[in-house]
Amino acid sequence: MIASRLVNELMLVSVLVAGEGAPSLAAELESEGAAAETFSGGQAPEGFDLAILLAEAGSAADPSTRQVVDALSHASERLLFAPLPLGAAAPSDDPALPQLSEWFEVFAEFGYQPVVEFDASFVSPGAFLVDRAAVAAESELAAFADRLQRAAPVQPPPEPAVAPAAAGQENGLRARLAEAEAALAQAQETLAARRAEIDGLLAEAARLAGQHDAVRRSLQAREEADAGWDGLRRWARALIADPSRDTPQALARDLPRLNAWRSPAAPVILPQMQGLRLWGVRLPLLRRTHAPAILADTALVRASRLFDAAWYVAATPELADGASVDPVFHYVLVGALRGADPGPWFDTAAYLAEHPEVAGTGLCPLVHAIRTEAELSINSG
């Protein structure tokens, strides 16, 4: 604390210390930021802001004392004299306190005058500062010497009394700073978690939007398909409801296309009779061929719930493009020969596997199934 006050109050940069306790005081001064050296005799270096003489002072007239003062006078324009140990208290009844007025005379011989406005009692009782630039009247010097001679014990400086409060305030501020930093770290963690949660929600929203678009497109496609199915059903119903169905006229109308769609290896269904242009000539020929058997087969298929005209048209490319051909004629004379199914409830391949006698005969599997079931019903009845 002594070194701190010396550095701050005297604005010290460099100090030369001599006498009892010089090394410890020099170390304290250096810890406060002032360059400090110790002096034990000989020629003192020059250029210091302050020279300090620490002495168990007895007689100011001691030649060795004068030699030290002479040496220090070359080191600095200011000199601080501490006649008692650092921080010691002056005994109230001690008449042996050095005669400070004699010390004033010694320093005056070397051009120093006491700085009466500076209180150096925090160094030790009776300590005073002299400066070659100081000026003081005789009355001031006498009062100053008397005041030093009657110096009370060194009072504790005000800093220690204030220091606990300042330290407590500093500790409180540090605690609040630590709490604020912890709260900031927690807030940053929470923010990172919220951002991750938001990113997850955005990703989920994008996924759901994709699903929504896929469902919408699927519904749109289904609606379009349903509309197409409705159109096929209406067309098939209108075609089946044609009063001319299952007649030689209807068969003759669709015969050219049916023959064109059959496999090249398969024989034509009936002669196309292109040279006979009159219906009056065609019909007798149709009646004399196997047209009645074909019409009977188509009538059975048309009446069966296993034949779905709209389903069959959709599954048959040459009919799905809108060709105006009776789908029942097509199935009996073309599709059955190819192994096509008449609807979703009749598996032609499975039926032929169970009835190999039908395969390769040119018979319609569904017609065979209908007639076989009818014979079974009659026999069982």
Buried (B, 14 or more C-beta within 10 A) or exposed (E): BBBBBBBEEBEBEBBBBBBBBBEBBBEBBBEBEBBBBBBEEEEBBEEBBBBBBBBEBEEBEEEEBBEBBEBBBEBBBBBBBBBBBBBBBBEEEEEEBBBBBEBBEBBEEBEBBBBBEBBBBBBBBBBBBBBBEBEBEEEBBEEBBEBBBEBEEBEEBEEEEEEEEEEEEEEEEEEEEEEEEEEEEEEEEEEEEEEEEEEEEEEEEEEEEEEEEEEEEEEEEEEEEEEEBEEBBEBBEEBBEEEEBBBBEBBBBBBEBBBEBBEEEBEEBBBBEEEBEEEEEBBEBBEEBEBEEBBEBBBBBBEBEBBBBBBBBBBBEBBEEEBEBBBBBBBBBBBBBEEBBBBEEBEBEEBBEEBEEBBEEEBBBBBBBBBEEEEEEEEEE
